[in-house]
Amino acid sequence: MKIQQLLLILQFVFAIKYLFKGALGGCVGSSTTLEGKCQCEKYDLNQFNVYHAYNRSRNMCFALKSCEMGINGRDGINREILILSNLNRLNPNARNHIIKMEGHELKDHGRRMYIVLELGGETLMNYFHQKIEESGQHLIMLITKENEVLLTKILLGAAQPLQQFHQHGIHLDVKEGNFVVSLEQSQDESVIECKLIDFNTSVLFNREGNIATNTPVNFRYLNKTLMAPEIQDNGTRIVTKKSDVYSFGLMAFQLFYLQYFTGGNRFDEVKDHIEAYLYKTDQYSLINYTRLDRPIKACFQDDPDQRPSMNAIVSFLKKRMRLFLLRTSAC
């Protein structure tokens, strides 16, 4: 680890004890005084053990992740560091849609790991709802779908990072909370640029394109509610990039139809919703499919091989292609 990175971490770790003592906008400063702290009030990350931290010497803000190195969490923490370290070796343009790790250090006699990350903005759901409210529109879109243009831009911003990561591995925890809106937006008005985060259940590929032995799939910690059907089957448990594609479709479906499946194992409930959506029954009986429904339905195909790649989804959202080949009768 570079000396500069180590010093940066030490400054942040020292500042943790002052986290709730007058920091501006939830910002952890690298000193005990308010002088020199940033003014990023709208990027308050003081939740889920991720803190908004400011390094005065570099005049930059970062996300500081504080992780307890217990038995249950140790594998995921070490896995995330390993994966982000590998990604850091890539050409910046080959990983510019993936959050960057600035450094890490084990402290408190090995009981806690601190990871310094590039600072991101809002999660997809928070950003989406915030923009809807700012426009004076309604969140209810089950029939009218007046916010499809905005959501398409956001989903393109999320598809690009996943497309990029699929060159190197499988994420296995694709959900709206694991994408943050980038603080630096391009001039392309067709996309809301996002960053992919949280790799504690992800896997990397080896040179042959198989899952690397140092990042095996840890089925114990996968989100059972959001997992693809082929992973749910204890007899096969097939894990491919198409598993992420299914979860991407589920994420898009939840945002588009205001259905949020979190916590526990709600896979059967999710399955019922998807079936009702595909066959237009129950609460989905009055919906009219629109353009954004095409990739969502394509992601839900039972056969993983029939789901589109993230390359195809990005092309569709960029309007470079019009259709997906759907093989389920409901589609």
Buried (B, 14 or more C-beta within 10 A) or exposed (E): EEEEBEBBBBBBBEBBEBBEEEBBBBBBBBBEEEEEBBEBEEBBBBEEEBBBBBBBEEEBBBBBBBBEBEEEBBBBBBBBBBBBEBBBEBEEEEBBBBBBBBBBBBBEEEEBBBBBBBBBBBBBBBBBBEBBEEEEBEEEBEEEBEBBEBBBBBBBBBBBBBBBBBEBBBBBBBBBBBBBBBBEBEEEEEBBBBBBBBBBBBBBBEEEEEBBEEBEBBBEBBBBBBBBBBBBEEEEEEBBBBBBBBBBBBBBBBBBBEBEBEEEEBBEEBEEBBBBBBBEEEEBEEBEEEBBBBBBBBBBBEEBEBBBEBEBBBBBBBEEBEEBEBEBEBB
